[in-house]
Amino acid sequence: SMFQSGSAVIRPEARQAFAQVTESLRSLPNMLEISGHTDAKPFPSRAGTYTNWELSADRANAARRLMEGFGFPAPQIKSVVGKAAQELK
């Protein structure tokens, strides 16, 4: 997994995968859509305001920031979306 359960911090070992993916994608002209997901475990809400929706969006933004840091062109990012646990694989 790229993230620990309940966290939006990218694991150190996943950073290398992001670096390789970014290297492959940044020379292409395509627009990129980044989706964040969570597992099906209930997320303990922080005073009812932080849910799997916020966590998944935070994960997508963490991926975006990291990829931009690795040189992916920001204008080629079409969307950053949180999906919570709606599309489990």
Residue pairs with C-beta under 8 A, 6 or more apart in sequence:
1 11
1 14
2 10
2 11
2 14
2 17
2 18
2 59
2 63
3 9
3 10
3 11
3 14
3 59
3 62
4 11
5 39
5 41
6 41
6 43
6 44
6 55
8 36
8 55
8 58
8 59
8 61
8 62
9 62
10 18
10 62
10 63
10 66
15 66
18 63
18 66
18 67
18 70
19 70
21 67
22 66
22 67
22 70
22 71
22 72
23 70
23 71
25 32
25 67
25 72
26 70
26 71
26 72
26 73
29 76
30 76
31 76
31 77
31 78
32 67
32 72
32 76
32 77
32 78
33 78
33 79
33 81
34 60
34 63
34 64
34 67
34 77
34 79
34 80
34 81
35 56
35 60
35 81
35 82
35 83
35 87
36 55
36 56
36 57
36 58
36 59
36 60
36 61
36 62
36 63
36 80
36 81
36 82
36 83
37 56
37 59
37 83
37 84
37 85
37 87
37 88
37 89
38 52
38 55
38 56
38 59
38 84
38 85
39 85
39 88
40 85
40 88
43 50
43 51
43 52
43 55
45 51
51 84
52 84
52 85
53 82
53 84
54 82
55 82
55 84
56 82
56 83
56 84
56 85
57 80
57 81
57 82
58 82
59 82
60 80
60 81
60 82
61 80
64 77
64 80
68 74
68 77
